[in-house]
Amino acid sequence: MNRRYRPFSVLSGLGILLVVMGTYALSIGPIEISSFDVLKTLFGLSDSAQTALVISEIRLPRILLGMLVGAGLGVAGAAMQGLFRNPLADPALVGVSSGAALAAVTVIVLGHSLLVGWVGLLQGASVPVAAFLGGLLVTWIIYRVATRNDHTDVGLMLLTGVAVNAIAASATGLLTYLATDEALRNLTFWTMGSISGATWSDLTMAFVPILAAVLLLPYFARGLNAFSMGEAVSAHMGFQVKRLKWGVIGLSALAVGASVSVSGIIGFVGLVAPHLIRLLLGPDHRWLFPGSALMGAMLVVVSDLLARTLLSPAEIPIGIVMSAIGGPFFLWLLLQRRSRVGL
């Protein structure tokens, strides 16, 4: 294949495959619906009110939200790996998702007491805004701790993530102890990750911030390509390094915060998706960002399909399914890194 057209072919193929998988996922559930009937419903031609209701009010918002969350986590993972100049960075692994979830859980549990003013001020946006701020704070802390003299210490980055995850788990445990029965049900959703209760309002709430991150992060692609050679080289090439770093940090936190606010913690999407795209298209961020968005969306849709069908009629939290996929993948990456350094 002509290398000049390869990125377009791969991205087009991923887009088509995502549409096919999404359509197939719409047909799977307690009520079996054929793919033909799904297409008829999507085009407003269904002759069954029940089929139209199941697809439009239950399955379609769930699938679209899964695609949106996967795209947000995929581009955030690619951005963080570019910022830290390390392929092991992942929003969940280094604690960004945990920080965002902790902030959201804090608002859920204390929103009717200590944080009633915050909830009253922001209304329905109180949880997403808190998640964004939590993700932003953790990303800044990790970058400040792990980066010294134009170099990111990988071990220190991962250890910082372990510490942040431990702190978040401890604080979440305390909030769980203080939570009411209604809040406890929401906490289970946050800690395990799920899109089972997705609604059109959830989709609307997360759409703008995640779309903004997906569309704006590619503008930093050339800067991150230069940044991979070091901050000094990037500055000599004419890029404003400080603006680049804070732009990437802010948009990554925006994507992760919005994703966590509607789905809870779904780990490893930001780790796996960019790596699969690098295997197909290489490290150029101009292709890595859109490819990671499509691959992340695919991973979440497939994981959600497995979560719904593996133990049907029971449903597994999607975070557990994604961890079962991402955990072995992360170990494989570590073994690959170990073999390259000759240990």
C-alpha distance (Angstrom), angle and dihedral (degrees) to the residues before:
residue distance angle dihedral
M1 . . .
N2 3.78 . .
R3 3.81 105.5 .
R4 3.79 90.7 -143.9
Y5 3.80 91.5 65.6
R6 3.77 98.5 33.1
P7 3.83 97.7 95.5
F8 3.80 91.6 51.7
S9 3.79 91.1 48.3
V10 3.80 93.6 48.8
L11 3.81 94.2 45.8
S12 3.81 91.6 46.2
G13 3.80 90.2 49.2
L14 3.80 91.3 50.3
G15 3.80 90.8 49.1
I16 3.80 92.2 51.3
L17 3.81 92.0 45.3
L18 3.80 90.3 50.2
V19 3.81 91.4 53.3
V20 3.82 90.9 48.0
M21 3.82 92.5 48.6
G22 3.79 91.5 46.5
T23 3.80 91.7 51.2
Y24 3.80 90.9 48.0
A25 3.81 91.3 48.5
L26 3.81 89.3 53.8
S27 3.80 89.2 59.9
I28 3.82 95.5 52.4
G29 3.80 121.9 86.4
P30 3.81 145.1 82.4
I31 3.80 87.4 -55.3
E32 3.79 108.5 53.5
I33 3.79 113.0 -137.9
S34 3.78 123.0 -178.4
S35 3.80 119.6 -122.7
F36 3.81 88.3 -117.8
D37 3.80 91.3 56.5
V38 3.81 89.2 46.8
L39 3.80 90.5 55.6
K40 3.81 91.3 46.2
T41 3.80 90.1 52.4
L42 3.80 93.3 47.4
F43 3.80 89.8 53.6
G44 3.82 92.3 46.1
L45 3.81 94.9 -109.6
S46 3.81 100.3 113.3
D47 3.80 116.9 131.6
S48 3.82 92.9 -163.4
A49 3.80 119.6 80.6
Q50 3.80 91.1 -163.6
T51 3.81 93.1 53.2
A52 3.79 91.7 47.3
L53 3.82 91.2 49.7
V54 3.82 94.7 48.3
I55 3.79 93.1 49.1
S56 3.79 100.5 39.1
E57 3.81 99.5 40.9
I58 3.82 104.5 29.0
R59 3.78 115.3 19.7
L60 3.81 104.8 28.2
P61 3.84 97.2 55.2
R62 3.81 88.5 45.6
I63 3.81 94.4 52.1
L64 3.81 93.6 43.0
L65 3.80 91.5 48.1
G66 3.81 89.7 49.8
M67 3.81 90.2 52.4
L68 3.80 91.4 47.4
V69 3.81 94.6 48.2
G70 3.81 92.0 45.1
A71 3.80 91.3 50.6
G72 3.80 91.4 49.3
L73 3.80 94.4 48.5
G74 3.82 91.5 43.9
V75 3.81 95.6 54.7
A76 3.82 91.4 40.8
G77 3.80 89.6 54.7
A78 3.80 92.1 49.0
A79 3.81 90.7 48.0
M80 3.80 93.8 49.2
Q81 3.79 92.2 47.6
G82 3.79 88.7 51.9
L83 3.80 92.9 46.2
F84 3.81 94.4 48.8
R85 3.82 90.9 36.5
N86 3.77 88.2 -132.4
P87 3.82 130.3 110.3
L88 3.81 93.5 -145.8
A89 3.81 94.8 68.9
D90 3.79 113.9 112.7
P91 3.83 130.2 163.6
A92 3.81 92.8 -123.4
L93 3.80 97.3 37.3
V94 3.81 96.0 52.8
G95 3.79 94.0 41.9
V96 3.81 103.9 -103.1
S97 3.82 93.0 119.1
S98 3.81 90.9 46.3
G99 3.80 91.2 51.2
A100 3.78 91.4 49.2
A101 3.81 91.7 46.7
L102 3.80 92.4 48.0
A103 3.80 91.1 53.5
A104 3.80 90.6 48.6
V105 3.81 92.9 47.0
T106 3.80 90.1 49.3
V107 3.80 89.9 57.4
I108 3.82 91.5 45.8
V109 3.80 94.3 51.8
L110 3.82 100.4 35.3
G111 3.79 98.5 30.5
H112 3.80 92.3 103.3
S113 3.80 95.3 46.1
L114 3.80 126.7 20.5
L115 3.81 95.1 11.8
V116 3.79 98.7 39.8
G117 3.81 89.9 116.2
W118 3.82 91.2 54.7
V119 3.79 92.0 49.4
G120 3.79 91.7 45.1
L121 3.80 91.2 51.6
L122 3.81 98.3 47.0
Q123 3.82 100.1 26.5
G124 3.84 110.1 -174.1
A125 3.80 92.3 2.8
S126 3.83 93.9 60.2
V127 3.83 95.3 95.1
P128 3.85 97.2 44.2
V129 3.81 92.4 45.9
A130 3.80 90.9 49.2
A131 3.81 90.8 49.0
F132 3.81 91.0 50.8
L133 3.80 92.5 49.7
G134 3.80 91.2 47.3
G135 3.80 92.0 50.8
L136 3.81 91.6 45.8
L137 3.81 92.6 51.2
V138 3.81 93.8 49.0
T139 3.82 92.8 46.5
W140 3.81 90.2 52.1
I141 3.82 92.2 47.8
I142 3.80 93.1 49.7
Y143 3.78 92.7 47.8
R144 3.80 92.7 48.5
V145 3.81 94.0 47.0
A146 3.81 99.2 42.3
T147 3.82 100.7 39.6
R148 3.79 121.6 74.6
N149 3.81 129.4 159.6
D150 3.80 95.0 -6.4
H151 3.80 91.9 -50.9
T152 3.79 131.5 104.5
D153 3.79 115.3 -145.9
V154 3.81 104.9 -140.7
G155 3.78 95.2 -160.3
L156 3.79 91.3 49.2
M157 3.80 90.6 47.8
L158 3.80 92.6 53.1
L159 3.81 92.5 43.8
T160 3.80 89.7 50.7
G161 3.79 87.7 52.5
V162 3.81 90.5 51.0
A163 3.82 90.1 51.0
V164 3.82 92.9 47.7
N165 3.80 91.8 47.8
A166 3.81 90.3 49.6
I167 3.81 92.5 49.4
A168 3.81 91.2 46.9
A169 3.82 91.5 48.3
S170 3.81 90.8 50.2
A171 3.80 93.5 48.5
T172 3.80 91.2 45.2
G173 3.80 89.2 51.8
L174 3.80 90.5 53.5
L175 3.80 91.1 48.5
T176 3.79 89.6 48.5
Y177 3.79 88.7 55.5
L178 3.81 90.5 51.6
A179 3.81 96.2 41.8
T180 3.79 126.9 108.3
D181 3.81 121.1 -123.9
E182 3.80 91.1 -97.1
A183 3.80 92.4 49.9
L184 3.82 90.9 47.7
R185 3.79 90.5 62.0
N186 3.80 89.5 53.2
L187 3.81 91.3 47.5
T188 3.80 91.5 56.0
F189 3.79 87.5 54.0
W190 3.80 92.0 51.4
T191 3.78 98.3 46.9
M192 3.82 97.5 47.5
G193 3.78 101.0 32.5
S194 3.78 123.1 -124.3
I195 3.79 142.4 171.5
S196 3.81 94.2 -171.4
G197 3.80 93.7 112.6
A198 3.80 95.1 45.5
T199 3.79 116.2 152.2
W200 3.77 135.0 -179.4
S201 3.80 89.0 -104.2
D202 3.83 90.2 57.4
L203 3.78 89.5 50.4
T204 3.79 92.0 48.5
M205 3.80 92.3 48.7
A206 3.82 94.7 51.5
F207 3.80 98.3 35.5
V208 3.79 101.5 81.3
P209 3.84 99.9 45.1
I210 3.81 94.7 43.7
L211 3.79 92.7 44.0
A212 3.81 89.3 49.8
A213 3.81 90.8 54.0
V214 3.82 93.2 45.2
L215 3.81 92.2 49.8
L216 3.82 99.4 39.0
L217 3.81 102.3 42.0
P218 3.85 92.2 68.5
Y219 3.83 87.3 64.2
F220 3.81 86.1 69.2
A221 3.81 92.8 50.0
R222 3.81 97.3 101.9
G223 3.78 91.0 43.4
L224 3.81 91.5 52.6
N225 3.81 90.2 47.8
A226 3.80 88.2 57.0
F227 3.81 91.8 39.4
S228 3.82 89.1 61.2
M229 3.83 87.2 71.6
G230 3.81 92.2 53.2
E231 3.78 138.9 -79.5
A232 3.80 93.4 -88.0
V233 3.80 93.1 53.4
S234 3.79 90.7 46.1
A235 3.81 91.2 51.8
H236 3.84 92.1 48.1
M237 3.81 88.6 53.1
G238 3.80 89.3 59.3
F239 3.79 101.8 -100.9
Q240 3.81 119.8 136.9
V241 3.78 98.5 -124.9
K242 3.80 97.7 -167.1
R243 3.79 92.8 50.9
L244 3.80 89.6 45.7
K245 3.81 93.4 52.4
W246 3.78 96.4 45.8
G247 3.79 92.5 43.1
V248 3.80 91.1 53.6
I249 3.82 92.8 43.4
G250 3.81 93.2 48.8
L251 3.80 96.4 46.1
S252 3.81 92.7 44.0
A253 3.79 90.8 51.6
L254 3.81 89.6 46.4
A255 3.82 91.8 54.0
V256 3.81 94.3 44.2
G257 3.81 94.1 43.6
A258 3.80 93.5 49.8
S259 3.81 91.6 45.2
V260 3.80 94.1 48.9
S261 3.80 91.6 45.8
V262 3.82 91.6 63.9
S263 3.81 103.8 27.3
G264 3.80 108.6 25.5
I265 3.80 119.8 -134.6
I266 3.81 114.3 -18.9
G267 3.77 106.3 172.7
F268 3.80 134.4 -155.8
V269 3.83 97.5 20.9
G270 3.81 89.4 107.7
L271 3.80 90.0 49.1
V272 3.80 101.7 44.6
A273 3.82 101.2 38.5
P274 3.85 98.3 57.1
H275 3.82 91.5 44.9
L276 3.78 93.1 53.2
I277 3.80 90.0 49.7
R278 3.82 91.5 49.0
L279 3.80 88.7 55.0
L280 3.80 89.0 53.9
L281 3.82 103.5 35.8
G282 3.80 109.1 11.4
P283 3.82 129.5 -119.7
D284 3.82 100.3 -54.4
H285 3.81 105.8 127.8
R286 3.80 91.4 -150.1
W287 3.82 87.0 73.5
L288 3.78 97.9 23.0
F289 3.81 94.7 67.6
P290 3.82 99.5 52.3
G291 3.80 90.8 37.3
S292 3.81 92.2 51.5
A293 3.81 90.4 49.3
L294 3.81 91.7 53.5
M295 3.82 94.2 41.7
G296 3.81 92.0 46.5
A297 3.80 90.3 51.4
M298 3.81 89.3 49.5
L299 3.81 93.1 49.9
V300 3.81 93.5 51.7
V301 3.81 93.4 46.1
V302 3.81 91.7 49.6
S303 3.81 92.4 44.2
D304 3.80 90.7 49.7
L305 3.80 90.2 49.5
L306 3.81 89.9 52.5
A307 3.81 90.8 45.8
R308 3.80 90.0 55.5
T309 3.82 98.2 44.0
L310 3.83 110.3 32.0
L311 3.82 95.3 75.9
S312 3.80 99.2 15.4
P313 3.01 129.3 -157.1
A314 3.82 84.1 28.5
E315 3.80 116.8 64.8
I316 3.81 127.9 -137.5
P317 3.83 117.7 -143.4
I318 3.78 107.6 -103.1
G319 3.80 91.4 -129.9
I320 3.81 89.7 64.5
V321 3.80 92.3 50.8
M322 3.81 92.7 48.2
S323 3.80 91.3 48.4
A324 3.81 89.9 52.3
I325 3.81 87.5 55.6
G326 3.79 98.9 38.2
G327 3.82 99.0 42.6
P328 3.83 95.9 65.0
F329 3.79 89.4 40.2
F330 3.81 90.4 55.2
L331 3.82 90.9 49.6
W332 3.80 88.9 51.0
L333 3.81 90.1 52.8
L334 3.80 90.5 50.6
L335 3.81 91.1 50.7
Q336 3.81 90.3 48.8
R337 3.80 90.1 51.0
R338 3.81 90.5 46.7
S339 3.80 92.3 53.0
R340 3.82 92.2 48.7
V341 3.79 93.0 55.2
G342 3.78 91.0 45.4
L343 3.81 99.3 -119.1
